């Protein structure tokens, strides 16, 4: 049998065998063929993303939280388009959130936050009389 005869040779019994030719050339690749490293990139400035290009170009000195609360107050109908935020309006806004929100209030909040109005309605219904959320009944 040939299998038995091949197994007797020491070359066939080893896991690896010696190659007659070099598998990897010993000469390194020319230096000109290497790619030069890209110059370091400067850190990108963190500019806020806006949905309106005109607003993105013009910077605002009013803090984001103040702009958001003013927009919420105007959309809820507590302020007119040219009115300024006062302490009375701030108290009225806080009072609005102390009592159950109407469907119109939930629709305004859903529009401004781009959240699902049905999910907001469910969350508003979970608030108990002591101000903490009850467990959801699923």
N, C-alpha and C positions, 0 to 999 in steps of 0.2 A: 504494500500500500504506500501511496505517496504521502499521505498525511503523517504517518509514523516516521517516515524518512525525513520529512521537513521539520518535524518537531525535534529531531535529534540535533539539528544544527543549532548553535548558540545564537546565531542572528535571528532565527525565527522564534526562539523562546523569549527574547526580550520584548518589552513593550514598545520601545522605540528602536529604530535602526538608524545607522549613520547614513547621511546623504552624501552622494558623491559630489554634488555641486552646492555652492553656497546659496541659501535661500534668500538672504538679504545682502544687498551689496554693501561693502564696507566703506565706500566713498560717500561722504555727506552731500546733501543737495547743495547746489550753489547758493550763496548768500543773497544774490539778486532775486532769486525766485521767491524768497520769503516775503510775506505781506507785512508792510509796515503797520504798526499799531495806530489806531485812530487817535486823534487828539482828544484829550479829556473834554467831555461836554460840560458846559456850565449848567448849574442847577436851574431848572425851570422855575419861573416865578409862579406862585400859586395865585392865579386869578380866579375869582369866583365865576362859575358858569351861570349864565343867564339865558333865558329863552328868547330874549329880545336883543339883537345885535346893537341897536341904538343905546339901550341901557347899559350894555356891557362896556361900551366905549366911554361913556360919561361916568366918572367915579362918584361915589356918594360919601358924604361925611357923616351921615346918620347911621348909627349902629343897626345891625341887621335885626336884632330883637325889637328895637324901637319901631323900625319900619314894619315888621310883622304884626306887632300889636296894634299899631295905628291902622293897618290895612284890615285887620280883624274887626276892630271897632267900627270902621266905616262900613264894612260889608254887613255887619249885624244891625246897622241902622242907628247906632248910638251917636254918630257924628255925621255932619253933612260933608260935602266934598271940600269945602274951604275952611272948615272948623279945625281948631287946634285941640290937642289932648289936654284936658284939665283934670284936676283931682276928682271932680264930680263924675266925669265920664269914666275915670278909672274905677271909682267905687261902683258905678252902675255896671261896668263890665264884670267886676268880681261878683256882684250880686247876681248877675245873669247866670254865672256858673255855680252858684250856691243852690239854685232851684233846678228842677228838671229842665233839660233843653228841649225846645220845641223842634218839630220836624224841619221848620225853616232854618233854625240855628244849626241843626245837624247838616243840612244841605249846604249852608255857607261854609262850615268847617270842612266838609268833604271836598268842596270846590277848591278851597285855598290850599289844603294839604294834599290833594290828589289821592285821598284815601277812599275806600269803598264806603258809600253811605250806609249800606245795610250793616256792615261791620261796626260802624260808628253807632248805629242805632242799637245794636246788640250790646255793645260796651256801655252805652249810656243807660240801658236797662239793667245792667249788672250792678250799678252803684246803689248801695243800700241807704237807709235813712241815717246811719251813723257816718257816712262818707267813705266807707271802704267797699271795695268790690266784692260781691258775693261770688260763689263758685258758679261756673257756667253749667247749665243743665244741658247735656248733650245727648 
